[in-house]
Amino acid sequence: MRINNWSGLYGFGYVLVSFGVYGFYKRFEIKGKENIPIGKPILFAANHQNAFLDGAIIGYAISKPIYFLGRADIFKKKMAKWALGGFNCLPIFRERDGADYLLKNEEVFEKFYDVLAKNHPIVIFPEGSHAPYKYIRGPLKKGVFRIGVGAEKKYDTSLDVYIVPVGIEYEKHSKMGGDLLLTFGESIRVQDHMVSDQLEQEKEYAALVPLLEKRLSNLIIDVKEQDYYDFIMSLERMFLKEIIESKHKSDRNLTNKLLAQKAFIRKAEKYIVSDSENAKDLQALEQDFTSRISEFGLRSWLFQKERHPIKKDVTVLIVFSPFYIYGLLTNYLPYQIANGWVDKKVKDANFHASIKVIVGALSFLIYWIFLVIIVAYFTDNCLWVYCCISLPLSAIFSQYYGATIIKLRGKIKFNKIMSVPSEIEKNLRNQYETLKKCFQSIYSAEE
């Protein structure tokens, strides 16, 4: 692998990611960049919930090419090997890859030592795999510490390597329209944890694992009571507005939103530990409620009211329908290419967001450039300039308009089902009220 700054392929990918992230996510914030030591070799240790998008976002956030590891089996095809090499990815070998996997990994680590010596950042995912769950899958791997110490030893402790925890918090892992918060945490100086004796060094690695895990945990939602994971996250989604308002007036600041969510989850876990029998019953009730409203095509937020007025929504949709039609003409085709194609062709949902961000950015850019060229060719004035300005605005508007349509459908369906007194209507309302009381008892408890 060449050790360089920007390659043509990497630069092109950087542009697509920067364009795609702001198009795919409703809000994207970067926090804690002051925690990155200036002018030092950096190993970024991040949680891993969303395939290769996690590394791409970090690379975008620091505005530098990053280097990272990927499973050796994905390098088998020539095209994949070329592309991954262009994006500064090196293979990491596992026991299933052959008896000499340890030797091969040593060769890879040697290259990483040289990367750090040239002051290029490296991204490591110490969880060892990706999964769309809001907790740290421990125990963390020690590789990030081994690479840091190995680089210092190779270059006679002249590098001063730092390990920077990175928390990547997705509101929605595979769907567009959610929030994305990237936070750099307090760094760990490798030289402060180096000892000459190898046995003692291994003990130092073992002691660093919980330290890194704690610092990562501070940066993301990290559910500890994993047997109740779905129950806790369901309550958090149902009553997110109340959770945020308990700490702040709004969720405009994503860091404040995260802190409010973490505070509620701590209370929920404390409640579960203190009354596990009742928690099991409530968990079963929540599972039944969620399953049943899903069958009817309903969402939990609809139960906040007895009945939902729809006249205002219908009026808004009618008045702004011409703008929506324009948005469909200028955005529907690239959206379907990115969204529909990926959902059909990519079986592993963990890769959906990663591919949608890249494919979506590429398809939108190509389609929009095509539209601007057509407008410029068939008009004699500067209408193409207005076309350029209107395209991203129409995309944003269409997204909100589409969300309003979905909500209106939900309201109509809810009103239809719940307006007729029945055993189903009664049971669903009772279940929701029970869950609401559970939330309120957790919410009002002292931390």
DODOBA-940707 format. One record per atom (N, C-alpha, C, CB): residue in one letter; x, y, z. Coordinates in steps of 0.02 Angstrom, whole numbers, plus 50000, padded with zeros to 5 digits. Glycine has a CB too. Example, Ala and Ser with C-alpha at 12.3 -4.5 7.8 and 13.67 -1.06 7.14 Angstrom:
BEGIN
a506604971650390/a506154977550390/a506604983550390/a505654977650452/s506424988850354/s506844994750357/s506455000250394/s507044997050286/
This chain:
BEGIN
m500424994050000/m500005000050000/m500435006250000/m499535000150061/r500275010849954/r500645017049953/r500445021350014/r500515020949887/i500905025250039/i500755029750094/i500795036750065/i501255028750155/n500225039650050/n500205046150019/n499675050450052/n500075045649943/n499565056250023/n499075060750053/n498395059650020/n499295068050046/w498285062549962/w497655061749927/w497765058049861/w497325068649914/s497375052849849/s497365049649783/s496735051949747/s497385041749790/g496715050949681/g496125052949643/g495505049449667/g496235051649570/l495555042849679/l494985038949701/l494755041149770/l495155031449701/y495235042349815/y495055044349883/y494715051249881/y495685044549929/g494985055849841/g494695062549836/g493985062349809/g495125066849791/f493865058049759/f493195057349731/f492715054549784/f493205052749669/g492955049549821/g492545046749875/g492395051749929/g492895040649905/y492875056049944/y492795061249995/y492235066049975/y493445065150006/v492225067949911/v491705072549886/v491025069249891/v491855074649813/l490975062849873/l490335059349876/l490085058849948/l490395052449845/v490535057149994/v490335056550065/v490105063250092/v490925053850107/s490475068550077/s490285075250103/s489605077350077/s490825080450085/f489475075850013/f488825077549983/f488285072850010/f488865077049907/g488445066350015/g487945061350034/g487725061850106/g488225054650021/v488185063250151/v488025063550223/v487505068950237/v488655064750265/y487605074850207/y487145080350220/y486475079350184/y487455086950200/g486475075050132/g485855073550099/g485475067950133/g485985071750028/f485845063150162/f485525057250191/f485265058550261/f486025051450192/y485635062650300/y485445063950369/y485125070750377/y486045063350416/k484625071150419/k484265077450431/k484735082550462/k483655076350476/r485115080350512/r485595084850545/r486245080950558/r485315087750612/f486795084250547/f487445081150558/f487885086050596/f487785079050490/e488115084050655/e488545088350696/e489185084750715/e488165090550759/i489725088650717/i490385086150738/i490595089850801/i490915087050680/k490745086150853/k490935089150917/k491605086350942/k490385087950970/g491945090350983/g492545088051018/g493185087950977/g492425081351043/k493215091650922/k493835091650882/k494425094450921/k493735095650818/e494285098350972/e494825100951014/e495185095451053/e494545106151063/n494875089451057/n495195083751091/n495695080051048/n494665078951114/i495765082050984/i496245078850940/i496915082450946/i496005078950866/p497435079150973/p498085082550980/p498345084950912/p498595077751012/i498575091150911/i498805094150848/i499515091850832/i498785101950853/g499615089850770/g500285088150746/g500545081450772/g500755093450765/k500105077150798/k500315070650825/k500015064950784/k500095070050900/p500355059250782/p500065053350750/p499455050950790/p500595047550743/i498905049650756/i498275048150791/i498005041350770/i497765053650777/l497805037550819/l497405031550809/l496695033050834/l497715025250847/f496225033450789/f495525034650808/f495195027950824/f495135038350753/a494935027150885/a494605021050906/a493855022450911/a494885018350974/a493465019750863/a492755021550857/a492305015550869/a492615024550789/n491695017050892/n491185011850893/n490975010350821/n490565014050935/h490695004450810/h490605002150740/h489894999450731/h491124996650722/q489455003750704/q488745001850697/q488515001850624/q488315006550736/n488925004450578/n488655005650510/n489155004250454/n488405012750505/a489464998450455/a489914996250402/a490435001650386/a489514994650339/f490615002450320/f491175006850304/f490995014250308/f491425005250234/l490355015950318/l490165022950326/l490485026050388/l489405023650330/d490585022050440/d490875024650502/d491565027850490/d490935019050554/g491995024150455/g492655026750440/g492625032650393/g493095021350410/a492185032350343/a492125037850294/a491925044350328/a491625036050240/i491475043950378/i491245049950412/i491815053050453/i490645048250458/i492215048750485/i492785051350523/i493275054850476/i493145045650562/g493415051750418/g493855054850369/g493595061550347/g493945050350310/y492935062150336/y492645068450317/y492715073550373/y491905067550298/a492585071350435/a492585075950492/a493265079150504/a492365072250555/i493815075450493/i494475078150506/i494795081050443/i494925072750535/s494455080350386/s494695083050322/s495385080550303/s494705090650324/k495525074250319/k496155071150301/k496025063950277/k496655071250360/p496455061350233/p496395054250216/p496545049950277/p496875052450159/i496125044950288/i496225040350344/i496425033550317/i495595039850387/y496705029450360/y496895022650344/y496535018050393/y497675021650347/f496315012350368/f495935007950412/f495995000650389/f495195010050413/l495714996250429/l495754989050417/l495084986350392/l495974985350481/g495114981250350/g494524977750327/g494644970250327/g494314980150257/r494114966350331/r494184959050330/r494544956650267/r493494955650335/a495004951950276/a495414949750220/a495014946650164/a495924944850244/d494444943450179/d494064939950128/d493744944650077/d493524935850160/i493654951150094/i493354955750046/i493864958349996/i493034961650083/f494504956450004/f495034958549958/f495154953449903/f495684959649997/k494774948049901/k494924942549855/k494824944449781/k494484936549871/k494324948349766/k494204950449697/k494654956349679/k493464952249687/k494904956349617/k495374961449596/k495084968449600/k495604960049525/m494454969149579/m494134975749580/m494074978349651/m493444975449547/a493874973849697/a493804975849767/a494484977649797/a493474970149808/k494984973749779/k495664975049805/k495914981849781/k496144969549783/w495784983449717/w495994989849690/w495624995649725/w495874990149614/a494964994949732/a494565000249762/a494745001249835/a493824998649755/l494814995849872/l494974996349944/l495664999349953/l494934989549977/g496134997449909/g496795000349913/g496785007849900/g497264996949864/g496355009949852/g496285016949837/g495995020949895/g495865017949777/f495605017549936/f495305020749995/f495725019450058/f494585018350005/n496345017450049/n496825016650105/n496615011250155/n496905023150141/c496355005750129/c496145000250173/c496634994450166/c495424998050156/l496814991650223/l497254985750225/l496884979750254/l497894987250267/p497054973750233/p496704967750258/p496924965750328/p496804961950210/i496454963650368/i496604960650432/i496404953250427/i496234964350492/f496854948850447/f496754941650437/f496504938450502/f497394938250414/r496064933450493/r495804929650549/r496034922450545/r495034930050552/e495914918750596/e496154911850599/e495894907750539/e495944908550665/r495284909150518/r494994905450461/r495344906950395/r494244907150455/d495754912250393/d496094914150331/d496754910450321/d496234921550331/g496914905850366/g497524901850356/g497954901750418/g497924904550299/a498394896750420/a498814895750480/a499304901450491/a499204889150474/d499474905050437/d499964910450443/d499634917250453/d500404910550380/y499014917250479/y498654923550485/y499004928550532/y497954922350509/l499314925950585/l499664930450632/l500254933850599/l499894926450693/l500624929950558/l501204932750523/l500984938150474/l501584927150487/k500434936750438/k500184941650390/k499954948050425/k499604938650351/n499644947250483/n499424953150521/n500014957350545/n499004951150580/e500564953950562/e501164957550583/e501424961950525/e501714952650606/e501384959350464/e501594963150406/e501144969350396/e501574958750342/v500494968350408/v500024973950402/v500174979150456/v499294971450409/f500294976950517/f500444981550571/f501084985450556/f500514977750637/e501574982250526/e502194985650509/e502054991450462/e502694980650476/k501594990550415/k501414995950370/k501055001550407/k500974993350313/f500644999650455/f500305004750495/f500795008750538/f499785001350540/y501325005550561/y501835009250599/y502125014850555/y502405004550623/d502235013150491/d502525018050445/d502015023550429/d502755014650380/v501375021750426/v500855026650414/v500845031750471/v500165023250408/l500885029350533/l500905033850591/l501535038150591/l500865029850657/a502085035250569/a502715039050567/a502665044950518/a503295034350547/k502255044150467/k502145049650420/k501575054250441/k501995046850350/n501335053250502/n500825057550533/n500155057150498/n501065064650534/h499995051250471/h499335050150441/h498895046550492/h499395045950375/p498265048650499/p497815045650549/p497565038750528/p497215050150561/i497465034550577/i497205027750567/i496565026950608/i497735022350588/v496065023650578/v495435022150612/v495405014750627/v494825024350570/i495305013150690/i495235006150713/i494545005450746/i495815004150762/f494224999750735/f493584998250767/f493704992650818/f493034996350715/p493834994450881/p494024989350930/p493474984350949/p494254992750992/e492864985550927/e492344980450939/e492454974450894/e491644983450926/g492804975350838/g492984969750795/g492474967950742/g493104963850837/s491874970750745/s491354969450696/s490844975050700/s491014962450708/h490404975250650/h489884980450652/h489194977350664/h489884984550587/a488774981150698/a488084978950712/a487684985150732/a488064973450768/p487044985550711/p486634991650723/p486314991950792/p486104992150671/y486724991050844/y486464991150912/y486794996750952/y486574984350947/k486394999950994/k486645005651032/k486935003351099/k486075010651045/y487454999351093/y487864997651151/y488554995251126/y487524992151194/i489034995551170/i489714993451152/i489764985951159/i490244997051196/r489984982751106/r490044975451106/r490744973551131/r489914972551035/g490794972751195/g491434971251226/g491524963751237/g491494974951292/p492104961751263/p492664966351277/p492994968751212/p493184962851321/l493254974751214/l493584977651155/l494224973951139/l493724985051165/k494414973951075/k495044970951054/k495634975451074/k495044969550978/k496214972351082/k496804976051104/k497224978651047/k497224971651148/g497014977250985/g497424979050927/g497614986250922/g497064977150865/v497154990750941/v497304997850936/v497894999750981/v496695002050955/f497954996551040/f498514997951085/f499154994751059/f498354995251156/r499084988751031/r499674985351004/r499984989250946/r499494978250980/i499564992050904/i499814996050848/i500165002250873/i499244997950800/g499865005650922/g500175011650950/g500845010250982/g499715014751000/v500865005051023/v501495003251057/v502005000851007/v501374997851112/g501784996750958/g502244994150907/g502564999650867/g501874989450860/a502175004850849/a502445010450812/a502955014350853/a501875015150789/e502805015350917/e503275018850961/e503935015050968/e502965020051030/k503885008450975/k504495004350982/k504905004450918/k504304997251000/k504575003950861/k504935003850797/k505315010250786/k504455002550739/y505025015850808/y505335022350796/y505615025350861/y504835027150765/d505815020950907/d506175022950968/d505815028451007/d506875025250950/t505175027551016/t504735032251054/t504805039551032/t504905031751128/s504905040450967/s504975047350941/s504335049950910/s505535047550889/l503805045750908/l503205047750872/l502705051550916/l502865041750844/d502625049350978/d502125052151024/d501415050950998/d502255059651035/v501235044550992/v500585042550965/v500035043551017/v500605035150943/y499455045750993/y498865046451037/y498285042151010/y498645053951042/i497885039551056/i497275035951039/i496685040451057/i497225028951075/v496275042051008/v495695046551019/v495045042551011/v495715052550968/p494645041751064/p493995038451058/p493525042551014/p493685037251128/v493125039150974/v492645042650931/v491965039350939/v492875042450856/g491475043250960/g490795040750966/g490375042750906/g490465043351030/i490085037850871/i489655039250813/i488945037150833/i489895035250748/e488515042150839/e487835040950863/e487325042250807/e487675045450925/y487035036750783/y486515037150730/y485825036950762/y486595031450679/e485395041550741/e484695040950762/e484355035050725/e484305047550748/k484495034550660/k484255029050619/k484845026150581/k483685031350569/h484955019650588/h485545016750558/h485515016150482/h485665009950588/s484955013950456/s484925012450385/s484425016750346/s484745005350375/k484075021250380/k483575025450346/k483795032750346/k482895024650380/m483605036150293/m483775043250288/m483305047450331/m483755045550215/g483515053550346/g483095058050383/g483225058350457/g482395056350372/g483695054350483/g483845054550554/g484415059250570/g484015047550579/d484595059650634/d485155063750657/d485795059650660/d485005066850725/l486355062950652/l487005059750658/l487475064350697/l487315058150588/l487725061750753/l488185065450796/l488855061750800/l487885066450866/l489385065250783/l490065062450787/l490445066350840/l490435062850718/t490705062750891/t491035066050948/t491725063050960/t490615065551011/f492235067250962/f492915065150979/f493005066051055/f493445069250939/g493225060751088/g493295060851160/g494005062151184/g493065054351188/e494095061551249/e494745062851281/e495255057651258/e494675062851358/s495835059951237/s496335055551207/s496745051751260/s496805059551163/i497075046451237/i497525042451278/i498225042751247/i497265034851284/r498725044851285/r499405045251260/r499745038451267/r499815050751298/v499955035651212/v500235028851211/v500855028251255/v500395026751140/q501295033151252/q501925032751290/q501815032351365/q502365038751275/d501245034751388/d501095034451460/d500915027351482/d500525039151477/h500845022851435/h500635015951451/h501105010751422/h499925014751425/m501735012751413/m502245008151387/m502705005751443/m502655011451331/v502844999251444/v503324996351492/v503784991751453/v502954992551550/s504374990551481/s504874986551445/s504734979051447/s505564987851475/d504454976651502/d504314969551508/d503684967651469/d504244967551583/q503724962451428/q503174960651384/q502564958251424/q503394955151336/l502684954551478/l502134952051519/l501764957951552/l502394947251573/e502154962751577/e501844968651606/e501484972951554/e502374972851642/q501754972751493/q501434976551439/q500744973551423/q501864976551376/e500704966851425/e500054963651413/e499554965551468/e500144956051411/k499794966051530/k499354968251585/k499124975451574/k499724967651653/e499574979451545/e499394986451531/e498854986851477/e500034990451510/y498924982551427/y498404982151375/y497734980551406/y498594976951321/a497734975551450/a497124973351483/a496804978951524/a497254967251527/a497224983051555/a496974988651595/a496704994351551/a497524991251641/l496974994951490/l496765000251445/l496074998951414/l497275001251391/v495904992551408/v495264990651376/v494664993951411/v495184983151375/p494594993051477/p494014996351511/p494055003951510/p493984993951584/l494665006751508/l494735014051504/l494455016651438/l495475016151512/l494655013351384/l494405015351318/l493645014151313/l494775011451262/e493415008651340/e492705007151338/e492295012451375/e492565000251368/k492545014651432/k492195019751471/k492165026351432/k492555020851539/r492725028151400/r492735034451363/r492285034151301/r493445036251343/l492255028351269/l491805027551213/l491075027751237/l491935020851177/s490945024551293/s490275024351321/s489995031251336/s490265020051384/n490445035851355/n490235042651371/n490005046451309/n490805046451404/l490195044051250/l490065047751188/l489455045351149/l490675047251144/i489165039751169/i488605036851132/i488075034151180/i488855031151086/i487515032251152/i487025028351191/i487305021451200/i486315028251156/d487375019251262/d487685012851277/d487255009151329/d488425013751304/v486795005151304/v486335001551348/v486704995651381/v485724998951308/k486724995651447/k487074990351483/k486634984251495/k487324993051551/e485994985451510/e485524979951523/e485274977251455/e484924982251568/q485694973251423/q485554971251354/q484974966251348/q486174968251323/d484804962751402/d484224958351400/d483574962351392/d484184954151465/y483604968751410/y483024973151404/y483134978551351/y482874976451472/y483594977251306/y483784982351256/y483184984851216/y484304979451208/d482794980351187/d482224982451146/d481704986351187/d481894976351113/f481604984151248/f481124987551292/f481344994651307/f481034983551358/i481974995451326/i482235002051343/i482225006751283/i482955001551370/m482455004251225/m482475008451165/m481775010051140/m482885004951110/s481305005551150/s480615006951130/s480315012551172/s480185000551136/l480425012251238/l480195017751282/l480515024351263/l480335016051355/e481165023951247/e481535030051229/e481245033151165/e482285028451219/r481065029051117/r480775031651054/r480065034251065/r480775026251001/m479675030651105/m478975032651116/m478935039551149/m478625027551160/f479375040851196/f479315046851237/f479935051451230/f479215044951310/l480225051451169/l480835055351158/l480715062751170/l481085054251086/k480155065351148/k480015072551158/k480015074351231/k479335074351127/e479695070351274/e479685071651346/e480375070851376/e479185066851380/i480755066051353/i481435064951378/i481875071051366/i481755058751345/i481835073751305/i482245079651288/i482015085651327/i482215081051213/e481355086651333/e481095092451369/e481245092151443/e480355093051358/s481405086151469/s481575085651540/s482235089051555/s481605078351561/k482665089651504/k483325092651514/k483405099251477/k483875087851492/h483075099651420/h483165105551377/h482495107251344/h483705104251324/k482455113251317/k481835115351286/k481735112151217/k481825122951279/s482275110151185/s482215107151119/s482815102651107/s482155112551064/d482805099251049/d483365094851031/d483795097950976/d483105088051009/r483795104550972/r484185107850919/r484925106350924/r484075115350920/n485175105650985/n485875103750996/n485895096151006/n486175107551057/l486235092650961/l486235085350964/l486605082651025/l486545082550901/t487095086351051/t487435084151111/t486965084351171/t488055088651125/n486565089651176/n486065090051230/n485555084551224/n485725096951230/k485345083151163/k484875077751150/k485165071051175/k484695077251075/l485795069851158/l486125063551179/l486165063151255/l486825063051148/l486355068551288/l486405068551361/l485735066951394/l486675075251386/a485195069751366/a484535068351393/a484345061051383/a484005072851359/q484505058351326/q484365051251312/q484755046751360/q484535049451240/k485395048251369/k485815044151414/k485565044551486/k486545046451410/a485325050451507/a485075051151575/a484455046851585/a484905058551590/f484005046751535/f483415042451541/f483595035051542/f482935043851482/i484065033151500/i484255026051497/i484565023751563/i484755024851439/r484965028051594/r485235026351660/r484675025151710/r485695031951686/k484175029451708/k483595028651754/k483215022251738/k483125034751748/a483125020851674/a482765014751654/a483125008551678/a482675014551578/e483785008451671/e484175002651692/e484155001851768/e484895003251668/k484165007451804/k484115007251877/k483435004451898/k484225014251906/y482915006451862/y482235004051875/y482194996551863/y481725007751832/i482494994151810/i482484987051793/i482834982851846/i482804985851724/v483404985251867/v483794981551919/v483414981351985/v484484984851929/s483074986752002/s482734987152067/s482074983152068/s482584994352084/d481774982052009/d481134978552007/d481114974251944/d480534983552008/s481514969051943/s481594964951882/s480964961151863/s482174960051892/e480574958951913/e479974955151897/e479454959451861/e479664952251962/n479344965351887/n478884970051855/n479144972151786/n478774976251899/a479804972851781/a480114974751717/a479994969451664/a480864975951726/k480024963151684/k479894957651636/k479184957851610/k480024950851670/d478704959251655/d478004959751634/d477904965651586/d477554960551696/l478224971251602/l478164977151559/l478494975951491/l478464983251594/q479044972351492/q479394970751430/q478944966551385/q480054967051444/a478604961651414/a478154957451376/a477564961551349/a477894951551419/l477314966151390/l476764970451368/l476984974951310/l476514974751427/e477584977751316/e477844982151262/e477924978251197/e478524985151282/q478184972151201/q478274967951141/q477604966651108/q478614961351159/d477094965151148/d476434963851121/d476134970151089/d475964961151176/f476204975851124/f475944982151098/f476284984051032/f476054987751150/t476944983551030/t477314985350970/t477134980750912/t478064984850983/s477064974350926/s476884969550874/s476184970950846/s476924962450901/r475714972450890/r475024973350869/r474934979850830/r474564973450930/i475234985350852/i475154991550813/i475514991050746/i475424997650854/s476044987150743/s476394986050680/s475934982350630/s477044982050691/e475554977650655/e475084973950612/e474554978650582/e474734968350652/f474354983750620/f473854988450596/f474164994250558/f473454991150655/g474834994350552/g475174999750517/g475175006250556/g474855000850450/l475175005950622/l475165011750665/l475845012850698/l474625011050719/r475945018850726/r476545020550763/r476345022950833/r476955025950726/s476795022150880/s476625023550950/s476455030950962/s477205021550996/w476765035550923/w476635042750935/w475905044550923/w477085046950890/l475555040550884/l474855041950869/l474415041350932/l474595037250816/f474635037550981/f474235036451041/f474285042151091/f474445029951074/q474655047351073/q474705053251117/q474045057151120/q475265057851094/k473615056051070/k472965059451068/k472415054351058/k472955064651012/e471805056251080/e471225052051070/e471045051650995/e470625054651110/r471125057350962/r470965057850891/r471395063450860/r470205059250880/h471605062550798/h472045067450766/h471665071450713/h472645063950735/p471665078150720/p471375082350667/p471815081950604/p471305089850690/i471505081950545/i471885081150483/i471775086850434/i471695074550450/k471305091450448/k471155096750400/k471765101050384/k470605101150427/k472155102750435/k472745106950425/k473255103550380/k473065108750492/d473375097050393/d473855093350352/d473625092850280/d473955086250381/v472985091450270/v472715090950202/v472775097550165/v471975088750204/t472625103050199/t472675109750169/t473395111250148/t472425115150218/v473865109850193/v474575111150177/v474795107050117/v475015109450239/l474595100750114/l474795096450059/l474505098849993/l474565089150073/i473885101249994/i473575103749932/i473915110149908/i472825105049943/v474025114849955/v474315121349937/v475025120449908/v474345125849999/f475415116049937/f476115115449916/f476225109649867/f476545114449977/s475685106749842/s475765101049796/s476145102749731/s475085098449777/p476075108949702/p476475110449642/p477235109949655/p476305117349617/f477445112349714/f478155111949730/f478375104649739/f478305115949795/y477925100549765/y478075093449774/y478135089949707/y477535090049817/i477705091849660/i477755088849593/i478425090449561/i477165091249548/y478635096749568/y479295098649543/y479845094649578/y479415106249554/g479765093649643/g480255089749681/g480275082549658/g480095089949755/l479695079649640/l479685072849615/l480055072249549/l478955070449607/l479945077049505/l480265076949439/l481025077549444/l479995082449396/t481255081249494/t481975082549499/t482335077949548/t482085089649520/n481965073849585/n482295069849637/n482085062549640/n482165072949702/y481505060849612/y481245054049622/y481685048649592/y480545053549593/l481915049749531/l482315044649497/l482965043049534/l482475046849426/p483385048149552/p483995046449589/p483855043549658/p484425052549596/y483305045849689/y483115043049754/y482965035649748/y482515046849784/q482575033849697/q482405026849688/q483005022549671/q481875026249634/i483475025349633/i484085021749616/i484465020049680/i484535025949568/a484535024949724/a484915023949786/a484525019749836/a485085030549817/n483895021349846/n483515018149899/n483225011449878/n482945022749921/g482865011349823/g482545005249801/g483044999849780/g482095006649743/w483555001749743/w484044996849720/w484414993649778/w484545000149673/v484624997749827/v485004995049884/v484564990349926/v485275000749928/d483944992449940/d483494988249980/d483374981549946/d482834991849991/k483364981449879/k483244975149843/k483864970849837/k482974976749774/k484424973949822/k485014970149802/k485494968649860/k485384973949750/v485514972849911/v485994971949966/v485644968350023/v486284978749990/k485834962250036/k485494958050086/k485654960150157/k485684950850076/d486274962050170/d486484963950238/d486274971150252/d487254963150247/a485774972050295/a485514978750310/a486034983250341/a484914978150357/n486564980350371/n487084984450401/n487464988450349/n487564980050439/f487424986450285/f487774990050232/f487324995050196/f488054985150182/h486674995050213/h486204999250175/h486385006650177/h485514998250202/a486485009450237/a486625016550242/a487285018250207/a486655018750315/s487795014050217/s488455015350187/s488395015850111/s488945009850206/i488035011250081/i487975011150008/i487505016649984/i487735004349984/k486955017850022/k486475022950001/k486795029850001/k485875022950048/v487225031350049/v487555037850051/v487975038849989/v487995038450114/i488365033749970/i488815034349912/i488415034249846/i489335028749912/v487995029149838/v487605028449776/v487125034249768/v487205021749776/g486825036349824/g486365042049821/g486705048449799/g486035043049888/a487285049849829/a487655055849810/a487835055649736/a488295056449853/l488075049949712/l488275049249642/l487675050049595/l488625042549631/s487125046649611/s486535046949566/s486225053849566/s486015041749588/f486195057249623/f485915063949625/f486355068849586/f485835066349697/l487015068349596/l487475072949561/l487415072149485/l488195071749583/i487415065849462/i487375064649390/i486705067149362/i487455057149375/y486165065449397/y485505067449373/y485415075049373/y484955064149416/w485635078249426/w485575085449429/w485995089049376/w485765087949499/i486605086649366/i487025089549313/i486695088749245/i487725086149313/f486395082949234/f486025081749171/f485455086749163/f485755074549169/l485065087849216/l484505092549213/l484745099749199/l484105092349278/v485285101749232/v485555108549222/v485785109449150/v486135109949271/i486115104349122/i486345104649053/i485755105349005/i486775098449035/i485225101449017/i484625101748975/i484315108748978/i484105096548997/v484245111549039/v483955118149047/v484395123449013/v483865119949122/a485045122949021/a485495127748991/a485485127448914/a486215126549016/y485395121448888/y485405120448815/y484765123248783/y485475113048799/f484195122448815/f483565124348784/f483315131348805/f483045119248801/t483705134948846/t483515141748864/t484075146648847/t483345142148940/d483885152748834/d484375157848814/d484585162448870/d484105161948757/n484305161448929/n484475165948985/n484825161949040/n483825169349013/c484835164849100/c485185161649156/c484725157249198/c485495166949201/l484225154249166/l483755150049202/l484105144049234/l483205147549156/w484655141849203/w485025136149230/w485305137649299/w485585133949183/v485455144049313/v485715145949379/v485185144849432/v485955153449379/y484565147049415/y484015146049462/y483865138549471/y483385149749438/c483965134849417/c483875127649421/c484365124549471/c483965124449351/c485005126749468/c485515124249515/c485315125549587/c486195127549500/i485055131549599/i484865133449667/i484255129449691/i484725141049671/s483785128349645/s483155125249664/s483215117749677/s482645126349610/l483705114449646/l483745107149652/l483845104749723/l484305104649609/p484355107049760/p484415104749830/p483835106949874/p485065107249860/l483555112949860/l482985115349899/l482375110949887/l482825122749881/s482275108849824/s481705104549809/s481785097749841/s481635103749734/a482405095349848/a482525088849880/a482345089149954/a483265086849872/i482545094649987/i482385095450058/i481635096050068/i482735101750087/f481315100150025/f480585101050030/f480215094550018/f480355106349980/s480425090749968/s480095084449952/s480145079450009/s480395081349889/q480715079550044/q480795074950101/q480295076650156/q481515075350128/y480215083050172/y479745085050224/y479025083950201/y479855092450243/y478885085250138/y478215084250111/y478035076850114/y478175086950039/g478505072550094/g478395065350096/g478265062950166/g478975061650066/a478655065650215/a478555063750285/a477865065850309/a479095066950329/t477615071650286/t476945073950305/t476415069350277/t476835081150279/i476515066850216/i476035062150187/i476005055750229/i476235060450114/i476585053150248/i476615047050288/i476255048050355/i477345044850299/k476385053850386/k476055055150451/k475305055850442/k476345061550482/l475095059050388/l474375059850376/l474035053050366/l474245064250315/r474365048650330/r474095041850321/r474015038450389/r474545037750275/g474525039250431/g474495036150498/g473915038950539/g475145037250535/k473815045550535/k473275048750573/k472595046250549/k473315056350567/i472515045850483/i471875043550455/i471745036350476/i471875044050378/k472245032150472/k472165025050491/k472015024450565/k472805021050473/f472375028350606/f472255028350679/f471545030450695/f472755032950715/n471325035850665/n470645038350678/n470115033150659/n470515044950640/k470235029750604/k469765024750579/k469725018850627/k469965022450510/i470305016350649/i470325010450692/i470095011950763/i471025007450694/m470335017650790/m470225019050861/m469575022850876/m470805023050887/s469235025150823/s468605028750835/s468025023950848/s468445033250775/v468115017650830/v467595012650841/v467735008750905/v467535007850780/p467315009450957/p467435005751020/p467454998251007/p466885007451071/s467984995151029/s468064987851020/s468564985351071/s468294986150947/e468624978851076/e469104975851122/e469814977651102/e469014968251125/i469944977851037/i470614979651011/i470784986751030/i470644978750934/e470314991351018/e470434998451034/e470564999351108/e469825002651012/k470174996051149/k470244996651222/k470914993851246/k469664992951257/n471094988051221/n471724984951242/n472334989051222/n471774977851213/l472324991651160/l472894995651137/l472975001951178/l472814997451063/r472415005251193/r472455011451233/r472695009751304/r471755014951236/n472455004351333/n472665002451400/n473415000651402/n472264996451425/q473634997151351/q474344995451348/q474785001651343/q474484990751288/y474575006351301/y474955012551294/y474965016451360/y474655016851238/e474395016951393/e474365020551457/e474805017251510/e473635021051481/t474835010551510/t475265006951557/t476005008551543/t475154999351552/l476195008651480/l476885010351462/l477035017651479/l477005009051386/k476545021951470/k476635029051486/k476755029951561/k476035033151463/k476365026351601/k476465026651674/k477145024051694/k475915022651711/c477365018751660/c478025016051673/c478555021251657/c478155009651630/f478495024551600/f478965029951581/f478965035451633/f478775032851512/q478385037551654/q478335043051702/q478655041351769/q477625044951713/s478595035051791/s478905032951854/s479665032851847/s478635025951876/i479905030851789/i480635030951776/i480875038151769/i480815026951711/y480505042051732/y480675049051718/y480725053151783/y480145052151671/s480275051951829/s480245055951891/s480725053551944/s479545055851918/a481035047751935/a481505045051985/a482145049151987/a481655037651970/e482455049252045/e483105052752051/e483655048552021/e483265054352127/e484155052051991/e484715048451961/e485195046052016/e485095052951910/
